[in-house]
Amino acid sequence: MPKVIFHHDNDETDVVESPDGTSVMKVALQNDVAGIVGECGGQAMCATCHVYVRDGYLDRLPEISEDEEEMLECTAAPRDETRSRLGCQVVLGPDLEEVEVDVPTSQV
């Protein structure tokens, strides 16, 4: 089963398995992962599911859409031009059976 590994700045890690088709944001919310808010419910309209995708996984992600790009300009934590993504736009599936992300210290 696909899994998401959430790394927190206090050196804690949450490893959560979830079925294909589930976004990183939904995985976090359904499993009470600290640091992911998801105010808009996954519509790419709030940037409160901002994550930093670890380097080994970046090439497996789809292109950033215009909506996601716009929301990434509004993140509470600094944007990393290479690694920042909205968790609602990163979806587990055959091309992404595992992903590791760093959770920002602030979402709002």
Contacts in CASP RR format, 6 or more apart in sequence:
PFRMAT RR
TARGET T0000
AUTHOR 0000-0000-0000
METHOD contacts of the structure
MODEL  1
MPKVIFHHDNDETDVVESPDGTSVMKVALQNDVAGIVGECGGQAMCATCH
VYVRDGYLDRLPEISEDEEEMLECTAAPRDETRSRLGCQVVLGPDLEEVE
VDVPTSQV
1 17 0 8 1.000
1 18 0 8 1.000
1 19 0 8 1.000
2 17 0 8 1.000
2 18 0 8 1.000
2 19 0 8 1.000
2 20 0 8 1.000
2 22 0 8 1.000
2 92 0 8 1.000
2 93 0 8 1.000
2 96 0 8 1.000
2 97 0 8 1.000
2 98 0 8 1.000
3 15 0 8 1.000
3 16 0 8 1.000
3 17 0 8 1.000
3 18 0 8 1.000
3 97 0 8 1.000
3 98 0 8 1.000
4 15 0 8 1.000
4 16 0 8 1.000
4 18 0 8 1.000
4 24 0 8 1.000
4 27 0 8 1.000
4 28 0 8 1.000
4 92 0 8 1.000
4 98 0 8 1.000
4 99 0 8 1.000
4 100 0 8 1.000
4 101 0 8 1.000
5 13 0 8 1.000
5 14 0 8 1.000
5 15 0 8 1.000
5 98 0 8 1.000
5 99 0 8 1.000
5 100 0 8 1.000
5 101 0 8 1.000
6 13 0 8 1.000
6 14 0 8 1.000
6 15 0 8 1.000
6 16 0 8 1.000
6 28 0 8 1.000
6 33 0 8 1.000
6 36 0 8 1.000
6 101 0 8 1.000
6 103 0 8 1.000
7 13 0 8 1.000
7 54 0 8 1.000
7 100 0 8 1.000
7 101 0 8 1.000
7 102 0 8 1.000
7 103 0 8 1.000
8 14 0 8 1.000
8 34 0 8 1.000
8 35 0 8 1.000
8 102 0 8 1.000
8 103 0 8 1.000
9 102 0 8 1.000
9 103 0 8 1.000
9 105 0 8 1.000
14 31 0 8 1.000
14 33 0 8 1.000
14 34 0 8 1.000
16 27 0 8 1.000
16 28 0 8 1.000
16 31 0 8 1.000
16 33 0 8 1.000
18 26 0 8 1.000
18 27 0 8 1.000
18 30 0 8 1.000
18 31 0 8 1.000
18 92 0 8 1.000
19 92 0 8 1.000
20 92 0 8 1.000
20 93 0 8 1.000
20 94 0 8 1.000
21 91 0 8 1.000
21 92 0 8 1.000
21 93 0 8 1.000
22 30 0 8 1.000
22 91 0 8 1.000
22 92 0 8 1.000
23 42 0 8 1.000
23 87 0 8 1.000
23 88 0 8 1.000
23 89 0 8 1.000
23 90 0 8 1.000
23 91 0 8 1.000
23 92 0 8 1.000
24 36 0 8 1.000
24 49 0 8 1.000
24 51 0 8 1.000
24 87 0 8 1.000
24 88 0 8 1.000
24 90 0 8 1.000
24 91 0 8 1.000
24 92 0 8 1.000
24 99 0 8 1.000
24 101 0 8 1.000
25 36 0 8 1.000
25 38 0 8 1.000
25 41 0 8 1.000
25 42 0 8 1.000
25 49 0 8 1.000
25 86 0 8 1.000
25 87 0 8 1.000
25 88 0 8 1.000
25 90 0 8 1.000
26 42 0 8 1.000
26 88 0 8 1.000
27 33 0 8 1.000
27 92 0 8 1.000
28 35 0 8 1.000
28 36 0 8 1.000
28 49 0 8 1.000
28 87 0 8 1.000
29 36 0 8 1.000
29 38 0 8 1.000
33 103 0 8 1.000
34 103 0 8 1.000
35 103 0 8 1.000
35 104 0 8 1.000
35 107 0 8 1.000
36 48 0 8 1.000
36 49 0 8 1.000
36 51 0 8 1.000
36 87 0 8 1.000
36 103 0 8 1.000
36 107 0 8 1.000
37 46 0 8 1.000
37 48 0 8 1.000
37 49 0 8 1.000
37 107 0 8 1.000
37 108 0 8 1.000
38 46 0 8 1.000
38 48 0 8 1.000
38 49 0 8 1.000
38 88 0 8 1.000
38 107 0 8 1.000
39 46 0 8 1.000
39 48 0 8 1.000
39 108 0 8 1.000
40 46 0 8 1.000
40 48 0 8 1.000
40 88 0 8 1.000
41 88 0 8 1.000
42 49 0 8 1.000
42 88 0 8 1.000
43 88 0 8 1.000
44 65 0 8 1.000
44 67 0 8 1.000
44 68 0 8 1.000
44 71 0 8 1.000
44 86 0 8 1.000
44 88 0 8 1.000
44 89 0 8 1.000
45 67 0 8 1.000
45 71 0 8 1.000
46 71 0 8 1.000
47 71 0 8 1.000
47 72 0 8 1.000
47 74 0 8 1.000
47 75 0 8 1.000
47 76 0 8 1.000
47 86 0 8 1.000
47 107 0 8 1.000
48 76 0 8 1.000
48 107 0 8 1.000
48 108 0 8 1.000
49 86 0 8 1.000
49 87 0 8 1.000
49 88 0 8 1.000
49 107 0 8 1.000
50 72 0 8 1.000
50 75 0 8 1.000
50 76 0 8 1.000
50 77 0 8 1.000
50 84 0 8 1.000
50 85 0 8 1.000
50 86 0 8 1.000
50 87 0 8 1.000
50 104 0 8 1.000
50 107 0 8 1.000
51 84 0 8 1.000
51 85 0 8 1.000
51 86 0 8 1.000
51 87 0 8 1.000
51 90 0 8 1.000
51 101 0 8 1.000
51 102 0 8 1.000
51 103 0 8 1.000
51 104 0 8 1.000
52 80 0 8 1.000
52 83 0 8 1.000
52 84 0 8 1.000
52 85 0 8 1.000
52 101 0 8 1.000
52 102 0 8 1.000
52 103 0 8 1.000
52 104 0 8 1.000
53 61 0 8 1.000
53 83 0 8 1.000
53 84 0 8 1.000
53 85 0 8 1.000
53 90 0 8 1.000
53 99 0 8 1.000
53 100 0 8 1.000
53 101 0 8 1.000
54 83 0 8 1.000
54 99 0 8 1.000
54 100 0 8 1.000
54 101 0 8 1.000
54 102 0 8 1.000
55 83 0 8 1.000
56 100 0 8 1.000
57 96 0 8 1.000
57 98 0 8 1.000
57 99 0 8 1.000
57 100 0 8 1.000
58 82 0 8 1.000
58 83 0 8 1.000
60 95 0 8 1.000
60 96 0 8 1.000
60 99 0 8 1.000
61 85 0 8 1.000
61 90 0 8 1.000
61 96 0 8 1.000
62 89 0 8 1.000
64 72 0 8 1.000
64 85 0 8 1.000
64 89 0 8 1.000
65 89 0 8 1.000
68 85 0 8 1.000
68 86 0 8 1.000
68 89 0 8 1.000
71 86 0 8 1.000
72 79 0 8 1.000
72 84 0 8 1.000
72 85 0 8 1.000
72 86 0 8 1.000
73 79 0 8 1.000
75 84 0 8 1.000
75 104 0 8 1.000
75 107 0 8 1.000
76 104 0 8 1.000
76 106 0 8 1.000
76 107 0 8 1.000
76 108 0 8 1.000
77 104 0 8 1.000
77 105 0 8 1.000
77 106 0 8 1.000
77 107 0 8 1.000
83 102 0 8 1.000
87 101 0 8 1.000
90 96 0 8 1.000
90 99 0 8 1.000
90 101 0 8 1.000
92 99 0 8 1.000
END
